[in-house]
Amino acid sequence: MFAAEGYNSAFKIAEFVGPRAAVAVCVDDKSSVRIGVTAAKEQRPMLMNMNVRVRLPDHDFPVGTRHALVPSVMGINRINEKGQVCYSGPTYIAVRSLKHNNSSAFTHQEDLLRIVEHFPDEFKTGDGEFKSVWIKGTDGGPDENPRFEKNINMGCKTFKEFKLDLYIEVTNAPGLSAYNKVERKMFFLSKELTGVLLPHDTYGSHLDNSGKTVDTELEMKNFEAAGKTLCELWNRLVIDDCPTIAEFIDSPPPDSIK
């Protein structure tokens, strides 16, 4: 209860300051989207267009180790006319390879810079200056939890770079990440993937008969192709009349991957 009250109180500050001076953002890593198997399933009848050829595997087995994409979802929570932080606002999604480019405190800092670049009007006042109060809600993972040193360092960097008066990163108690405001957007993202199969061999198979990688460069190209296909699906989404921007983030060179 203490953690929940702390989380809610942080956003109350944004409501008190108002939309002209404050911005509220929530971020969370969506459950990984697997490559080579059905991305999401739906246990109810679906309408099917018989003019489109549907190609799905007979068995839902993983094609290789860590063949998945990790979307980092960041949602802006606008302050409505009643002065309340609501669930509506633009959405930014950074899609990374689970195998080659995991999320970290640094990558979340990069994502914050990207969402500012894509939606500058949400972070700036009428005279073009950055709003002085930023509230950021995260989940409890080690790559986002504000009690860890690397995340504190990235928070300090944000505070100094944008010349803020107040910057707060807050997380809920373990097991309560479902109360993160950005979770409301996850339904629309998951629904868009129902029945979708992201291919793992767009440029040819990089796996041997045992499912082991034999060509790392080809593997990274295939991951990139799957990631960009996923982004194309999500870029079509309009949630509560607000746009969604999804980008595939390039992985580091193969020589730097351990």
C-alpha positions as a Markdown table, in Angstrom:
| # | Residue | x | y | z |
|---|---|---|---|---|
| 1 | Met | 0.0 | 0.0 | 0.0 |
| 2 | Phe | 2.9 | 2.3 | 0.8 |
| 3 | Ala | 4.4 | 1.7 | -2.7 |
| 4 | Ala | 1.1 | 2.2 | -4.4 |
| 5 | Glu | 0.5 | 5.5 | -2.6 |
| 6 | Gly | 4.0 | 6.7 | -3.5 |
| 7 | Tyr | 3.4 | 5.8 | -7.1 |
| 8 | Asn | 0.1 | 7.6 | -7.3 |
| 9 | Ser | 1.4 | 10.6 | -5.3 |
| 10 | Ala | 4.1 | 11.2 | -7.9 |
| 11 | Phe | 1.5 | 11.7 | -10.6 |
| 12 | Lys | -0.5 | 13.9 | -8.3 |
| 13 | Ile | 2.4 | 16.3 | -8.5 |
| 14 | Ala | 1.9 | 16.5 | -12.2 |
| 15 | Glu | -1.8 | 17.2 | -11.7 |
| 16 | Phe | -1.0 | 19.9 | -9.2 |
| 17 | Val | 1.5 | 21.6 | -11.5 |
| 18 | Gly | -0.7 | 21.3 | -14.5 |
| 19 | Pro | -0.2 | 20.4 | -18.2 |
| 20 | Arg | 1.6 | 23.6 | -19.1 |
| 21 | Ala | 4.6 | 22.8 | -16.8 |
| 22 | Ala | 4.4 | 19.0 | -16.3 |
| 23 | Val | 4.5 | 15.9 | -18.4 |
| 24 | Ala | 3.8 | 12.3 | -17.2 |
| 25 | Val | 5.4 | 9.3 | -18.9 |
| 26 | Cys | 5.1 | 5.5 | -18.2 |
| 27 | Val | 7.4 | 2.9 | -19.5 |
| 28 | Asp | 7.5 | -0.9 | -19.5 |
| 29 | Asp | 9.0 | -3.8 | -21.4 |
| 30 | Lys | 6.3 | -5.9 | -23.0 |
| 31 | Ser | 6.5 | -9.6 | -22.9 |
| 32 | Ser | 8.9 | -10.8 | -25.7 |
| 33 | Val | 7.4 | -11.5 | -29.1 |
| 34 | Arg | 8.7 | -14.8 | -30.5 |
| 35 | Ile | 10.0 | -15.2 | -34.0 |
| 36 | Gly | 9.1 | -18.2 | -36.1 |
| 37 | Val | 6.0 | -19.1 | -34.1 |
| 38 | Thr | 2.6 | -17.5 | -33.7 |
| 39 | Ala | 3.2 | -14.2 | -31.9 |
| 40 | Ala | -0.2 | -14.2 | -30.1 |
| 41 | Lys | -3.2 | -16.4 | -29.9 |
| 42 | Glu | -6.9 | -15.7 | -29.4 |
| 43 | Gln | -9.3 | -18.3 | -27.9 |
| 44 | Arg | -12.5 | -17.1 | -29.6 |
| 45 | Pro | -13.9 | -17.1 | -33.2 |
| 46 | Met | -12.2 | -14.8 | -35.7 |
| 47 | Leu | -13.3 | -13.4 | -39.0 |
| 48 | Met | -11.1 | -14.7 | -41.8 |
| 49 | Asn | -10.7 | -13.3 | -45.3 |
| 50 | Met | -10.7 | -16.2 | -47.7 |
| 51 | Asn | -8.9 | -14.2 | -50.3 |
| 52 | Val | -5.8 | -14.1 | -48.2 |
| 53 | Arg | -3.6 | -17.2 | -48.0 |
| 54 | Val | -3.0 | -18.1 | -44.3 |
| 55 | Arg | 0.3 | -19.9 | -43.6 |
| 56 | Leu | 0.8 | -21.2 | -40.1 |
| 57 | Pro | 3.1 | -23.9 | -38.8 |
| 58 | Asp | 1.6 | -27.3 | -37.7 |
| 59 | His | 3.6 | -27.2 | -34.5 |
| 60 | Asp | 4.3 | -24.3 | -32.2 |
| 61 | Phe | 7.9 | -25.1 | -31.3 |
| 62 | Pro | 10.7 | -22.4 | -30.9 |
| 63 | Val | 13.0 | -22.4 | -33.9 |
| 64 | Gly | 16.1 | -21.4 | -32.1 |
| 65 | Thr | 17.6 | -20.1 | -28.8 |
| 66 | Arg | 16.3 | -16.7 | -27.7 |
| 67 | His | 14.6 | -16.0 | -31.0 |
| 68 | Ala | 12.4 | -13.2 | -29.8 |
| 69 | Leu | 12.0 | -9.4 | -29.9 |
| 70 | Val | 11.6 | -7.3 | -26.8 |
| 71 | Pro | 9.4 | -4.1 | -27.3 |
| 72 | Ser | 10.0 | -1.3 | -24.8 |
| 73 | Val | 6.7 | 0.6 | -24.6 |
| 74 | Met | 6.7 | 4.2 | -23.5 |
| 75 | Gly | 3.4 | 6.1 | -23.2 |
| 76 | Ile | 2.7 | 9.7 | -22.6 |
| 77 | Asn | -0.1 | 10.3 | -20.1 |
| 78 | Arg | -1.8 | 13.6 | -20.8 |
| 79 | Ile | -3.4 | 15.7 | -18.2 |
| 80 | Asn | -7.1 | 16.1 | -19.1 |
| 81 | Glu | -9.4 | 19.1 | -18.8 |
| 82 | Lys | -10.3 | 17.9 | -15.2 |
| 83 | Gly | -6.7 | 18.2 | -14.2 |
| 84 | Gln | -6.2 | 14.4 | -13.9 |
| 85 | Val | -3.4 | 12.3 | -15.4 |
| 86 | Cys | -5.3 | 10.0 | -17.8 |
| 87 | Tyr | -4.4 | 7.0 | -19.9 |
| 88 | Ser | -4.6 | 8.7 | -23.3 |
| 89 | Gly | -1.6 | 10.0 | -25.2 |
| 90 | Pro | 1.0 | 9.1 | -27.9 |
| 91 | Thr | 2.8 | 5.8 | -27.7 |
| 92 | Tyr | 6.4 | 5.1 | -28.6 |
| 93 | Ile | 7.8 | 1.5 | -29.0 |
| 94 | Ala | 11.5 | 0.6 | -29.3 |
| 95 | Val | 11.8 | -3.0 | -30.6 |
| 96 | Arg | 15.1 | -4.8 | -29.9 |
| 97 | Ser | 16.5 | -8.3 | -30.5 |
| 98 | Leu | 16.3 | -10.3 | -27.3 |
| 99 | Lys | 19.5 | -12.2 | -28.4 |
| 100 | His | 21.6 | -9.3 | -29.6 |
| 101 | Asn | 20.4 | -6.1 | -27.9 |
| 102 | Asn | 18.8 | -6.4 | -24.5 |
| 103 | Ser | 17.2 | -3.6 | -22.5 |
| 104 | Ser | 19.3 | -1.7 | -20.0 |
| 105 | Ala | 19.3 | 1.6 | -18.1 |
| 106 | Phe | 21.2 | 3.2 | -21.0 |
| 107 | Thr | 18.7 | 1.9 | -23.7 |
| 108 | His | 15.8 | 3.3 | -21.7 |
| 109 | Gln | 17.5 | 6.6 | -21.6 |
| 110 | Glu | 17.9 | 6.4 | -25.4 |
| 111 | Asp | 14.2 | 5.6 | -25.7 |
| 112 | Leu | 13.3 | 8.7 | -23.6 |
| 113 | Leu | 15.3 | 10.9 | -26.0 |
| 114 | Arg | 13.6 | 9.3 | -28.9 |
| 115 | Ile | 10.1 | 9.9 | -27.6 |
| 116 | Val | 11.0 | 13.6 | -26.9 |
| 117 | Glu | 12.2 | 13.8 | -30.5 |
| 118 | His | 9.1 | 12.2 | -32.0 |
| 119 | Phe | 6.6 | 14.1 | -29.8 |
| 120 | Pro | 8.2 | 17.4 | -28.9 |
| 121 | Asp | 4.9 | 19.3 | -28.4 |
| 122 | Glu | 4.1 | 17.0 | -25.5 |
| 123 | Phe | 7.3 | 17.9 | -23.7 |
| 124 | Lys | 7.5 | 21.6 | -24.5 |
| 125 | Thr | 5.6 | 24.7 | -23.4 |
| 126 | Gly | 4.0 | 27.2 | -25.8 |
| 127 | Asp | 7.2 | 29.2 | -26.0 |
| 128 | Gly | 9.3 | 26.2 | -27.1 |
| 129 | Glu | 11.0 | 25.6 | -23.7 |
| 130 | Phe | 10.9 | 22.1 | -22.1 |
| 131 | Lys | 8.4 | 21.6 | -19.3 |
| 132 | Ser | 10.1 | 21.9 | -16.0 |
| 133 | Val | 8.5 | 18.9 | -14.2 |
| 134 | Trp | 8.8 | 15.3 | -15.6 |
| 135 | Ile | 7.2 | 12.3 | -13.9 |
| 136 | Lys | 8.2 | 8.8 | -15.1 |
| 137 | Gly | 6.6 | 5.6 | -14.0 |
| 138 | Thr | 8.4 | 2.3 | -14.5 |
| 139 | Asp | 8.1 | -1.3 | -13.7 |
| 140 | Gly | 10.2 | -3.1 | -11.1 |
| 141 | Gly | 12.8 | -4.7 | -13.4 |
| 142 | Pro | 16.5 | -4.1 | -12.7 |
| 143 | Asp | 16.9 | -2.2 | -16.0 |
| 144 | Glu | 14.3 | 0.4 | -14.9 |
| 145 | Asn | 14.0 | 0.3 | -11.2 |
| 146 | Pro | 15.1 | 3.8 | -9.9 |
| 147 | Arg | 16.8 | 2.4 | -6.8 |
| 148 | Phe | 19.7 | 0.9 | -8.9 |
| 149 | Glu | 22.8 | 3.1 | -9.5 |
| 150 | Lys | 22.8 | 3.0 | -13.3 |
| 151 | Asn | 19.2 | 4.1 | -13.4 |
| 152 | Ile | 19.9 | 6.9 | -10.9 |
| 153 | Asn | 22.8 | 8.1 | -13.1 |
| 154 | Met | 20.6 | 8.1 | -16.2 |
| 155 | Gly | 18.0 | 10.1 | -14.2 |
| 156 | Cys | 20.6 | 12.6 | -13.2 |
| 157 | Lys | 21.6 | 12.9 | -16.9 |
| 158 | Thr | 18.0 | 13.6 | -17.9 |
| 159 | Phe | 17.6 | 16.2 | -15.2 |
| 160 | Lys | 20.7 | 18.1 | -16.3 |
| 161 | Glu | 20.3 | 17.7 | -20.1 |
| 162 | Phe | 16.7 | 19.2 | -20.1 |
| 163 | Lys | 17.4 | 21.7 | -17.3 |
| 164 | Leu | 14.4 | 20.5 | -15.2 |
| 165 | Asp | 13.2 | 21.7 | -11.9 |
| 166 | Leu | 11.9 | 18.3 | -10.8 |
| 167 | Tyr | 12.4 | 14.8 | -12.2 |
| 168 | Ile | 10.8 | 11.8 | -10.5 |
| 169 | Glu | 11.1 | 8.2 | -11.4 |
| 170 | Val | 8.8 | 6.0 | -9.5 |
| 171 | Thr | 7.9 | 2.3 | -9.5 |
| 172 | Asn | 5.3 | 0.1 | -7.8 |
| 173 | Ala | 5.8 | -2.8 | -5.4 |
| 174 | Pro | 6.9 | -6.2 | -6.9 |
| 175 | Gly | 3.9 | -8.0 | -8.3 |
| 176 | Leu | 2.0 | -4.8 | -8.9 |
| 177 | Ser | 3.4 | -3.8 | -12.3 |
| 178 | Ala | -0.1 | -4.3 | -13.8 |
| 179 | Tyr | -1.0 | -1.0 | -12.3 |
| 180 | Asn | 1.6 | 0.8 | -14.5 |
| 181 | Lys | -0.5 | 3.2 | -16.6 |
| 182 | Val | 1.1 | 2.0 | -19.8 |
| 183 | Glu | -0.3 | -1.5 | -19.3 |
| 184 | Arg | -3.6 | -0.2 | -20.7 |
| 185 | Lys | -2.0 | 0.1 | -24.1 |
| 186 | Met | -0.7 | -3.5 | -24.0 |
| 187 | Phe | -4.1 | -4.9 | -24.9 |
| 188 | Phe | -4.1 | -3.1 | -28.3 |
| 189 | Leu | -0.5 | -4.1 | -29.0 |
| 190 | Ser | -1.2 | -7.8 | -28.3 |
| 191 | Lys | -4.5 | -7.8 | -30.2 |
| 192 | Glu | -2.7 | -6.6 | -33.3 |
| 193 | Leu | -0.4 | -9.7 | -33.2 |
| 194 | Thr | -3.2 | -12.3 | -33.1 |
| 195 | Gly | -2.4 | -15.0 | -35.6 |
| 196 | Val | 0.7 | -13.2 | -36.9 |
| 197 | Leu | 3.8 | -15.2 | -37.7 |
| 198 | Leu | 7.1 | -13.3 | -37.9 |
| 199 | Pro | 9.5 | -15.2 | -40.2 |
| 200 | His | 12.9 | -16.1 | -38.9 |
| 201 | Asp | 14.5 | -16.8 | -42.3 |
| 202 | Thr | 13.6 | -13.8 | -44.5 |
| 203 | Tyr | 17.1 | -13.8 | -46.0 |
| 204 | Gly | 17.7 | -17.5 | -45.6 |
| 205 | Ser | 18.1 | -19.8 | -42.7 |
| 206 | His | 20.9 | -19.0 | -40.2 |
| 207 | Leu | 20.3 | -22.2 | -38.3 |
| 208 | Asp | 21.6 | -25.8 | -38.7 |
| 209 | Asn | 19.5 | -28.9 | -38.3 |
| 210 | Ser | 20.0 | -28.8 | -34.5 |
| 211 | Gly | 18.6 | -25.2 | -34.3 |
| 212 | Lys | 22.0 | -23.7 | -33.6 |
| 213 | Thr | 23.2 | -20.5 | -35.2 |
| 214 | Val | 25.8 | -20.9 | -37.9 |
| 215 | Asp | 25.8 | -17.4 | -39.4 |
| 216 | Thr | 25.6 | -14.5 | -36.9 |
| 217 | Glu | 25.5 | -11.8 | -39.5 |
| 218 | Leu | 22.7 | -13.5 | -41.4 |
| 219 | Glu | 20.9 | -14.1 | -38.1 |
| 220 | Met | 21.0 | -10.3 | -37.3 |
| 221 | Lys | 19.6 | -9.5 | -40.7 |
| 222 | Asn | 16.7 | -11.9 | -40.2 |
| 223 | Phe | 16.0 | -10.4 | -36.7 |
| 224 | Glu | 16.0 | -6.9 | -38.2 |
| 225 | Ala | 13.5 | -8.0 | -40.9 |
| 226 | Ala | 11.2 | -9.5 | -38.3 |
| 227 | Gly | 11.5 | -6.5 | -36.1 |
| 228 | Lys | 10.7 | -4.1 | -38.9 |
| 229 | Thr | 7.7 | -6.2 | -39.8 |
| 230 | Leu | 6.5 | -6.0 | -36.2 |
| 231 | Cys | 7.0 | -2.2 | -36.3 |
| 232 | Glu | 4.9 | -1.9 | -39.5 |
| 233 | Leu | 2.0 | -3.6 | -37.7 |
| 234 | Trp | 2.1 | -1.3 | -34.7 |
| 235 | Asn | 2.7 | 1.9 | -36.6 |
| 236 | Arg | -0.9 | 1.5 | -38.0 |
| 237 | Leu | -2.4 | 1.7 | -34.5 |
| 238 | Val | -4.3 | 4.7 | -33.3 |
| 239 | Ile | -5.1 | 4.4 | -29.6 |
| 240 | Asp | -7.7 | 6.9 | -28.2 |
| 241 | Asp | -7.1 | 9.1 | -31.3 |
| 242 | Cys | -3.4 | 9.2 | -30.5 |
| 243 | Pro | -0.6 | 8.0 | -32.8 |
| 244 | Thr | 1.8 | 5.1 | -32.2 |
| 245 | Ile | 5.4 | 5.1 | -33.4 |
| 246 | Ala | 7.4 | 1.9 | -33.4 |
| 247 | Glu | 11.0 | 1.6 | -34.4 |
| 248 | Phe | 13.5 | -1.3 | -34.7 |
| 249 | Ile | 16.7 | -0.4 | -32.9 |
| 250 | Asp | 19.8 | -1.7 | -34.6 |
| 251 | Ser | 21.9 | -4.3 | -32.7 |
| 252 | Pro | 25.6 | -3.7 | -32.0 |
| 253 | Pro | 28.1 | -5.2 | -34.4 |
| 254 | Pro | 28.6 | -9.1 | -34.1 |
| 255 | Asp | 32.1 | -8.7 | -32.8 |
| 256 | Ser | 30.8 | -6.8 | -29.7 |
| 257 | Ile | 28.2 | -9.5 | -28.9 |
| 258 | Lys | 29.2 | -12.0 | -26.2 |
